[in-house]
Amino acid sequence: MGSLITYFIESSAITIFVLLLLSGYFITTFWIFFDRYHILNSRISTEATSLKALYTGQSKSVARTSLIFTYLSRVTIPNKAILEAASSDAIRVSTKGLTMLSIVASTSPFIGLFGTVIGILETFTKLGTQSSASLSVVAPAISEALIATAVGIAVATFAYTFHLILKRKAYELSSLLSSQSEVILSQVSED
Protein backbone atom coordinates (compact mmCIF):
# COMPACT_ATOMS: atom_id res chain seq x y z
CA MET A 1 0.00 0.00 0.00
CA GLY A 2 2.86 2.35 0.82
CA SER A 3 4.53 1.84 -2.55
CA LEU A 4 1.24 2.60 -4.32
CA ILE A 5 0.93 5.89 -2.45
CA THR A 6 4.56 6.68 -3.24
CA TYR A 7 3.91 5.90 -6.92
CA PHE A 8 1.03 8.38 -7.05
CA ILE A 9 2.95 11.07 -5.13
CA GLU A 10 5.91 10.83 -7.52
CA SER A 11 3.76 10.65 -10.67
CA SER A 12 2.93 13.64 -12.81
CA ALA A 13 -0.57 15.04 -13.20
CA ILE A 14 -0.78 13.50 -16.69
CA THR A 15 0.06 10.01 -15.42
CA ILE A 16 -2.51 10.30 -12.63
CA PHE A 17 -5.09 11.59 -15.14
CA VAL A 18 -4.38 8.62 -17.45
CA LEU A 19 -4.78 6.13 -14.61
CA LEU A 20 -7.99 7.80 -13.40
CA LEU A 21 -9.39 7.76 -16.94
CA LEU A 22 -8.55 4.06 -17.29
CA SER A 23 -10.16 3.43 -13.89
CA GLY A 24 -13.31 5.14 -15.14
CA TYR A 25 -13.19 2.99 -18.27
CA PHE A 26 -12.81 -0.10 -16.11
CA ILE A 27 -15.83 0.74 -13.95
CA THR A 28 -17.91 1.66 -17.02
CA THR A 29 -16.98 -1.62 -18.72
CA PHE A 30 -18.15 -3.74 -15.82
CA TRP A 31 -21.28 -1.62 -15.28
CA ILE A 32 -22.36 -1.98 -18.92
CA PHE A 33 -21.57 -5.68 -18.97
CA PHE A 34 -23.52 -6.64 -15.85
CA ASP A 35 -26.47 -4.39 -16.74
CA ARG A 36 -26.78 -5.58 -20.36
CA TYR A 37 -26.00 -9.21 -19.52
CA HIS A 38 -28.86 -9.29 -17.03
CA ILE A 39 -31.28 -7.58 -19.43
CA LEU A 40 -30.34 -9.77 -22.38
CA ASN A 41 -30.58 -12.99 -20.35
CA SER A 42 -33.99 -11.98 -19.06
CA ARG A 43 -35.25 -11.13 -22.54
CA ILE A 44 -33.80 -14.31 -24.04
CA SER A 45 -35.58 -16.37 -21.40
CA THR A 46 -38.89 -14.58 -22.06
CA GLU A 47 -38.62 -14.94 -25.83
CA ALA A 48 -37.57 -18.60 -25.61
CA THR A 49 -40.65 -19.37 -23.51
CA SER A 50 -42.86 -17.50 -25.96
CA LEU A 51 -41.33 -19.31 -28.94
CA LYS A 52 -41.76 -22.68 -27.24
CA ALA A 53 -45.46 -21.95 -26.70
CA LEU A 54 -45.80 -21.06 -30.39
CA TYR A 55 -43.96 -24.19 -31.55
CA THR A 56 -45.94 -26.54 -29.34
CA GLY A 57 -49.27 -24.99 -30.33
CA GLN A 58 -50.06 -23.82 -26.80
CA SER A 59 -50.49 -20.30 -28.19
CA LYS A 60 -51.46 -18.71 -31.51
CA SER A 61 -49.55 -15.51 -30.75
CA VAL A 62 -46.52 -14.41 -28.79
CA ALA A 63 -46.70 -14.19 -25.01
CA ARG A 64 -47.85 -10.93 -23.43
CA THR A 65 -44.37 -10.55 -21.97
CA SER A 66 -42.72 -10.80 -25.40
CA LEU A 67 -41.02 -7.74 -26.83
CA ILE A 68 -43.08 -8.21 -30.01
CA PHE A 69 -46.46 -8.25 -28.24
CA THR A 70 -47.01 -4.48 -28.04
CA TYR A 71 -46.38 -4.13 -31.77
CA LEU A 72 -48.70 -7.01 -32.67
CA SER A 73 -51.47 -5.65 -30.44
CA ARG A 74 -51.58 -2.49 -32.57
CA VAL A 75 -52.40 -4.26 -35.85
CA THR A 76 -55.31 -6.49 -36.83
CA ILE A 77 -53.27 -8.69 -39.17
CA PRO A 78 -49.59 -9.28 -38.41
CA ASN A 79 -47.27 -8.41 -41.29
CA LYS A 80 -43.56 -8.67 -41.99
CA ALA A 81 -42.92 -4.93 -41.68
CA ILE A 82 -44.37 -4.63 -38.17
CA LEU A 83 -42.54 -7.75 -36.99
CA GLU A 84 -39.22 -6.51 -38.39
CA ALA A 85 -39.76 -3.13 -36.74
CA ALA A 86 -40.51 -4.82 -33.41
CA SER A 87 -37.45 -7.04 -33.66
CA SER A 88 -35.18 -4.18 -34.71
CA ASP A 89 -36.42 -1.95 -31.91
CA ALA A 90 -36.00 -4.71 -29.32
CA ILE A 91 -32.42 -5.41 -30.40
CA ARG A 92 -31.54 -1.70 -30.51
CA VAL A 93 -32.79 -1.13 -26.97
CA SER A 94 -31.28 -4.35 -25.63
CA THR A 95 -27.79 -3.65 -26.97
CA LYS A 96 -27.26 -0.13 -25.68
CA GLY A 97 -23.72 0.19 -24.42
CA LEU A 98 -22.05 -2.15 -26.90
CA THR A 99 -20.61 0.80 -28.80
CA MET A 100 -19.10 2.12 -25.57
CA LEU A 101 -17.49 -1.27 -24.90
CA SER A 102 -16.03 -1.19 -28.40
CA ILE A 103 -14.68 2.33 -27.85
CA VAL A 104 -13.12 1.34 -24.52
CA ALA A 105 -11.57 -1.79 -26.03
CA SER A 106 -9.99 0.15 -28.87
CA THR A 107 -8.85 3.29 -27.05
CA SER A 108 -7.66 2.11 -23.62
CA PRO A 109 -4.38 0.55 -24.85
CA PHE A 110 -3.50 3.85 -26.53
CA ILE A 111 -4.37 5.83 -23.42
CA GLY A 112 -2.18 3.46 -21.39
CA LEU A 113 0.63 3.81 -23.91
CA PHE A 114 0.34 7.59 -23.70
CA GLY A 115 0.73 7.34 -19.92
CA THR A 116 3.79 5.15 -20.36
CA VAL A 117 5.41 7.56 -22.81
CA ILE A 118 4.85 10.43 -20.36
CA GLY A 119 6.32 8.30 -17.55
CA ILE A 120 9.40 7.47 -19.61
CA LEU A 121 9.87 11.14 -20.55
CA GLU A 122 9.67 12.06 -16.86
CA THR A 123 12.21 9.34 -16.04
CA PHE A 124 14.70 10.61 -18.63
CA THR A 125 14.19 14.18 -17.44
CA LYS A 126 15.01 13.14 -13.86
CA LEU A 127 17.98 11.07 -15.04
CA GLY A 128 19.32 14.03 -17.00
CA THR A 129 19.75 16.00 -13.79
CA GLN A 130 21.64 13.18 -12.03
CA SER A 131 25.39 12.69 -12.40
CA SER A 132 25.18 8.90 -12.83
CA ALA A 133 22.48 6.72 -14.33
CA SER A 134 22.97 3.02 -13.85
CA LEU A 135 20.59 0.20 -14.70
CA SER A 136 19.58 -0.05 -11.04
CA VAL A 137 18.27 3.51 -11.27
CA VAL A 138 16.73 3.34 -14.76
CA ALA A 139 15.01 -0.07 -14.56
CA PRO A 140 12.64 0.67 -11.65
CA ALA A 141 11.64 4.01 -13.15
CA ILE A 142 10.88 2.46 -16.56
CA SER A 143 8.94 -0.40 -14.95
CA GLU A 144 6.80 2.13 -13.07
CA ALA A 145 6.14 3.93 -16.35
CA LEU A 146 4.92 0.67 -17.92
CA ILE A 147 2.12 0.38 -15.36
CA ALA A 148 -0.11 2.62 -17.48
CA THR A 149 0.28 0.34 -20.51
CA ALA A 150 -0.49 -2.74 -18.43
CA VAL A 151 -3.63 -1.10 -17.04
CA GLY A 152 -4.72 -0.02 -20.53
CA ILE A 153 -4.29 -3.54 -21.91
CA ALA A 154 -6.15 -5.06 -18.95
CA VAL A 155 -9.10 -2.70 -19.43
CA ALA A 156 -9.15 -3.38 -23.19
CA THR A 157 -9.14 -7.14 -22.61
CA PHE A 158 -12.20 -6.99 -20.36
CA ALA A 159 -14.04 -4.56 -22.64
CA TYR A 160 -13.40 -6.64 -25.76
CA THR A 161 -14.36 -9.90 -24.05
CA PHE A 162 -17.56 -8.42 -22.62
CA HIS A 163 -18.41 -6.88 -26.00
CA LEU A 164 -18.18 -10.30 -27.67
CA ILE A 165 -20.25 -12.00 -24.96
CA LEU A 166 -23.00 -9.38 -25.21
CA LYS A 167 -22.89 -9.49 -29.00
CA ARG A 168 -23.52 -13.23 -28.87
CA LYS A 169 -26.41 -12.73 -26.45
CA ALA A 170 -27.88 -10.10 -28.80
CA TYR A 171 -27.63 -12.61 -31.65
CA GLU A 172 -29.52 -15.19 -29.57
CA LEU A 173 -32.26 -12.64 -28.85
CA SER A 174 -32.43 -11.63 -32.50
CA SER A 175 -32.71 -15.26 -33.55
CA LEU A 176 -35.57 -15.92 -31.11
CA LEU A 177 -37.45 -12.82 -32.27
CA SER A 178 -36.94 -13.78 -35.90
CA SER A 179 -38.19 -17.33 -35.28
CA GLN A 180 -41.31 -16.03 -33.56
CA SER A 181 -41.94 -13.65 -36.45
CA GLU A 182 -41.65 -16.48 -38.97
CA VAL A 183 -44.07 -18.66 -37.02
CA ILE A 184 -46.61 -15.82 -36.74
CA LEU A 185 -46.30 -14.99 -40.44
CA SER A 186 -46.75 -18.65 -41.38
CA GLN A 187 -49.94 -18.75 -39.30
CA VAL A 188 -51.26 -15.62 -41.06
CA SER A 189 -50.56 -17.09 -44.52
CA GLU A 190 -52.38 -20.31 -43.56
CA ASP A 191 -55.57 -18.41 -42.64
N, C-alpha and C positions, 0 to 999 in steps of 0.2 A: 504494500500500500504506500509506503514511504517513497519508493522509487517512482511510482506512478505520479505522485504529487510533485516530486522533483522534476520529472519529465515535463509536466505541464508548466511549472514555474520557469524552466529554462527554455521552453518553446516560444516561438514568435507568435504574434497575433494571427498571422496567416495560417500557421500550422494548427493552432487551436480552432480557428474557424473551419478549416478543412475537416478536422476530426468531429467537430460539433455537427457539421453538415452531414457527414457520413453517419453519425449517430441518428440524426433525424431521418435519414434514408432508411436506416435499419429498422427503426420503430415503425415507420410508414409501411415498409415491406411486410412486416409481420401483421400489422393491423389489417391491411388490405387482404392478406392471405386468409387469416382466420375469419374475417367478416364474409368474404366472398365464398370461401369453402363451405361455411355453414349454410349460407343462402343457397348455393348451388346444390348441395347435398339434399337439402330440404325440398327444393323444387324437383330434383331428379326423382326422389322418392314419391312425391305427389303425382308426377306425370307417369311414372312406371305403374303405379296403382291404377290410374285412370286408363292407361293403355291396356293393362291386363283385363279390366272390366269390359273394355271394348272388344278385345280379342275373344274373350270367353262368352260373349253375348249377354253378359249380365246388365249391360247398359247399351243404349242406342246412341248416346252422346257422351261427351267427356264429363268427368266429374265436376261438381260445382267448385271444387278447390283447384281445378286445372287453370293454368294461365290463359288457356284458349277460351274458357267458358264465357267470360264477359264479352268477348268479341262475337261469339256464336249467339249469345242471347239478344244481340242487337239486330240480327238478320232473320228472316223467315226461312230462307233456304241457304244452307252453307255453300260457299263457293271458294274456289282456290285463292282468289285475291284476299279475302278476309282472313283465311287461315294463314296465308303467308305473312300478312301484316301482323297478325297475332304472334306468330312464331318469331318474326324479326324483332318485334317490340320486346318480347320476353327475353330474348337472348341479349339484346342491347342493354336492358336494365340489369340483367343478371351478371353481366361481365364488366360492369363499371370497375375501374381500377386496374384493369389489365394493361392499359396503355402506360399508367404510372409505373407498374412493375417493369415494363419494358424499358422505360426511360431510366429508371434506377439501375437496371442491369447493364445498360450500355454506358451510362455516364459515371458511375461510381469508381470504376478502375482508373479513369482519367483524373477524377478529382483526387483520388489517393496518390496517383503519380505526381500530380501537381504539388501536393503536400510534401512528397518525398524530395522533389527537385528543390523546393524552398528550404527544406531541412538540410540538404547537401550544400546548398549555397551558403546557408548560415554556418555550417561546419567549416567550410573553406575560409569564410570570412574570419571566424575565430582563430583558425589555424594560421592565417596570415599574420596575425598580431603576435603569435608565439615565436620564440626563438628556435624551438625544435619541435618537429612533428614526426613522431614515430608511429608505427602500426598500432601500438597499444593505446595511442591517443586517438588516432583516426578511426579505427575499427568500431569502437563503441558509439561514436558520434554518427557514423554512417548507418549502423544497425538501428539506432534510434530514428533516423530519418526514414528508414524503410518501413516503419510501423504504419505510416499513412497508406502506403501501397498495399500492405497486407490487409488492412481494414477495408480498403476499397474493393479488393478482390473478394473478401469474405462477404461483403454486402451484395456484390454483384452475383455471387454464386447462389445465395438465398433467393434473391429477386428473380433470377432466371429460372431456377428450379420451381419456385412457386408459380411463376407465369405459366410454365409448361403444365403443371398439375391443374391449374385453373382452366387453362385452354382445353385440356382433355375433358374436364367436367362440363364445360360449356358445349363441347361436341356431343357428349352424352345427352345433355338436355335438348340440344337441337335435334338430335336423332329421334328422341322420344316424341317431341312435338311434331316432327315431320311424319312419323309413323301414325300418330293419332289423326293428323290431317288427312292422310291417305285413306285410312279406314273410314273416316266420316265422308269423304268425297266418294268413296266406293259405295257407301250406303245410299247416298243421294242419287247416284247414277242408276242404282238398282230400282229405285222407286218410280 
